[in-house]
Amino acid sequence: MPVVDQIRTILVAVDESQPSAWALTQAVQLAQQLNARITLVHVVFSPSTSSSESALAEALGGPALEARGAKVLSQAAEHLRAELLAGSVLREGDATEEILQAADDAGADLIVMGTHGRGAIARALLGSTAEAVVRHANCPVLTVAQQTRIRQRELN
């Protein structure tokens, strides 16, 4: 049985970036073609115990970040037909860890997320959430770095 026939739950990591919007578009197209449902996840930054990170989070407004995250999820959900949306999850912490945990919690068969498509030097210096999710996920991961359209014949 082809892998695409086994995809029933798609987890989509969303934020306010253009690659995230492209990923959501791809996930919607896949869900429609595969009769799958989508769970949205947005991760709010959570500082570690260091005082400088705590001060930064306080300055940015912890509750305000959560409200903004809820708005991101709400706006993403507006792009989905009701029958495609399985749920949405707002998580706090390290983006990679929280996306992976949300995928496990949702029983995701596929994770879809945007990536800025930066090169190896940027990844080495900055790290990449998408790359880390690809390396550690328990299911396939589709990263989207540009706007494209999935054609039905590509899935067969």
SULNOR-V644931 format. One record per residue. N is the residue number from 1. SS is DSSP state (H for helix, E for strand, C for the rest). OMEGA is omega in whole degrees, -180 to 180 (NA if undefined). Layout:
# SULNOR-V644931
n: [N,N]
ss: [SS,SS]
omega: [OMEGA,OMEGA]
This chain:
# SULNOR-V644931
n: [1,2,3,4,5,6,7,8,9,10,11,12,13,14,15,16,17,18,19,20,21,22,23,24,25,26,27,28,29,30,31,32,33,34,35,36,37,38,39,40,41,42,43,44,45,46,47,48,49,50,51,52,53,54,55,56,57,58,59,60,61,62,63,64,65,66,67,68,69,70,71,72,73,74,75,76,77,78,79,80,81,82,83,84,85,86,87,88,89,90,91,92,93,94,95,96,97,98,99,100,101,102,103,104,105,106,107,108,109,110,111,112,113,114,115,116,117,118,119,120,121,122,123,124,125,126,127,128,129,130,131,132,133,134,135,136,137,138,139,140,141,142,143,144,145,146,147,148,149,150,151,152,153,154,155,156]
ss: [C,C,H,H,H,H,C,C,E,E,E,E,E,C,C,C,C,H,H,H,H,H,H,H,H,H,H,H,H,H,H,H,H,H,C,C,E,E,E,E,E,E,E,E,C,C,C,C,C,C,H,H,H,H,H,H,H,H,H,H,C,H,H,H,H,H,H,H,H,H,H,H,H,H,H,H,H,C,C,C,C,H,H,H,E,E,E,E,E,E,E,E,C,C,H,H,H,H,H,H,H,H,H,H,H,H,C,C,C,E,E,E,E,E,C,C,C,C,C,H,H,H,H,H,H,H,C,C,H,H,H,H,H,H,H,H,C,C,C,E,E,E,E,E,C,C,C,C,C,C,C,H,H,H,H,C]
omega: [180,-179,-177,178,-178,-177,179,180,-180,175,179,176,-177,171,-176,-177,176,177,177,178,178,179,179,178,179,-179,178,179,178,-179,179,-178,-175,-176,-179,177,-175,168,179,174,173,-178,176,179,176,-178,173,-177,-179,-175,-179,178,177,179,178,-180,179,179,179,178,-179,179,178,177,178,178,178,177,177,178,177,179,-180,180,178,-179,179,-180,-176,169,-176,-177,177,-173,177,180,176,-174,173,-178,-180,178,178,-174,-178,-178,-177,176,179,180,178,178,178,-179,-178,-175,-176,175,-179,172,176,180,178,175,180,176,179,-176,-175,-179,179,178,-179,-179,-171,-173,-179,178,-179,-180,180,178,178,-177,-170,-177,177,179,178,179,175,176,-176,-178,179,180,178,177,179,177,-177,-176,178,-177,-177,NA]
